[in-house]
Amino acid sequence: MEKMPDENVPFDATMFTITAGYYQLGETAKANELAKKMFDIFEGDLKVYNGQKGIHRAAFGREMNQCKELLRRLTGLTGQFKQDALSKEFMTRLQMVIPPEELMPKGQAQPAMN
């Protein structure tokens, strides 16, 4: 991180592994800082992709899926390492940018609306 600060090397999905490593080493403050920065970046990217119309949006399918997956994984990672307030914040923000049907685990039906 010292040799490659984000000012010189933009954050990408590989930073997830470094974030997880910091959590595993007990470097919670560093891990939380990276998790927040990554979440901000990928949430912002997803908002831009979601704002595209029709065929333009379809052209970013791969990138959109990567953003969604990374946001889900960061939410799970913070929960796994008992960062409950941050995990809850991420889940709230996640629900604002990903449709509920995409947040349900595969094979699980949506609850019935009465």
C-alpha positions in Angstrom: 0.0 0.0 0.0 2.9 2.3 0.6 4.5 1.6 -2.7 1.3 1.7 -4.7 -1.0 4.3 -3.1 -4.4 4.7 -4.7 -3.4 8.0 -6.1 -1.0 6.2 -8.4 -2.7 2.8 -8.8 -6.5 3.0 -8.9 -8.4 0.6 -6.7 -9.8 -2.5 -8.4 -11.3 -5.8 -7.4 -7.9 -7.2 -6.3 -8.0 -4.8 -3.4 -10.6 -7.1 -1.9 -8.0 -9.7 -1.1 -5.8 -7.1 0.6 -8.7 -5.9 2.6 -9.5 -9.4 3.7 -5.8 -9.9 4.6 -5.9 -6.9 6.9 -9.0 -8.3 8.7 -7.3 -11.7 9.1 -4.2 -10.0 10.6 -6.3 -8.1 13.1 -5.6 -4.7 11.4 -9.3 -3.8 11.6 -8.8 0.0 11.2 -6.8 -0.4 8.0 -9.3 -3.0 6.7 -12.3 -0.8 7.5 -10.6 2.1 5.7 -10.0 0.1 2.6 -13.5 -1.5 2.7 -15.1 1.9 2.9 -13.0 3.3 0.1 -13.7 0.3 -2.1 -17.4 0.4 -1.4 -17.6 4.1 -2.3 -15.7 3.5 -5.6 -17.8 0.5 -6.7 -21.1 1.9 -5.5 -20.4 5.1 -7.5 -19.4 3.1 -10.6 -22.6 1.1 -10.3 -24.7 4.2 -10.0 -23.1 5.5 -13.2 -23.8 2.2 -15.0 -27.4 2.1 -13.7 -27.9 5.6 -15.0 -27.2 4.5 -18.6 -30.1 3.9 -21.0 -30.9 0.8 -23.0 -28.1 -0.6 -25.2 -25.5 1.6 -23.5 -26.4 0.0 -20.1 -26.3 -3.5 -21.6 -22.8 -2.8 -22.9 -21.6 -2.6 -19.2 -23.1 -5.9 -18.1 -19.8 -7.4 -17.1 -18.7 -4.3 -15.2 -22.1 -4.0 -13.5 -22.0 -7.6 -12.3 -18.4 -7.1 -11.0 -19.5 -4.1 -9.0 -22.5 -5.9 -7.5 -20.5 -8.9 -6.6 -17.8 -6.8 -4.9 -20.4 -4.8 -3.0 -22.0 -8.0 -1.8 -18.6 -9.5 -0.8 -17.5 -6.4 1.1 -20.8 -6.5 3.0 -20.3 -10.1 3.9 -16.6 -9.6 4.8 -17.4 -6.8 7.2 -20.1 -9.0 8.9 -17.7 -12.0 9.0 -15.2 -9.9 11.0 -17.8 -8.5 13.4 -17.8 -5.0 12.0 -21.5 -4.9 12.5 -22.1 -1.2 12.1 -20.1 -1.0 8.9 -21.8 -4.2 7.6 -25.2 -2.8 8.3 -24.3 0.5 6.6 -23.1 -1.4 3.6 -26.3 -3.5 3.4 -28.4 -0.4 3.6 -26.5 1.2 0.7 -26.4 -2.1 -1.2 -30.2 -2.2 -1.1 -30.3 1.2 -2.7 -28.3 0.2 -5.8 -29.2 -3.5 -6.3 -32.8 -4.6 -6.9 -34.2 -6.8 -4.1 -34.6 -9.9 -6.3 -30.9 -9.8 -7.0 -30.0 -9.7 -3.3 -31.9 -12.9 -2.6 -29.7 -16.1 -2.5 -30.1 -18.2 -5.6 -33.0 -20.6 -5.4 -34.7 -18.7 -2.6 -38.1 -17.3 -3.4 -39.2 -13.7 -2.7 -41.5 -13.5 0.4 -45.1 -13.2 -0.6 -46.6 -9.7 -0.4 -50.0 -9.7 1.3 
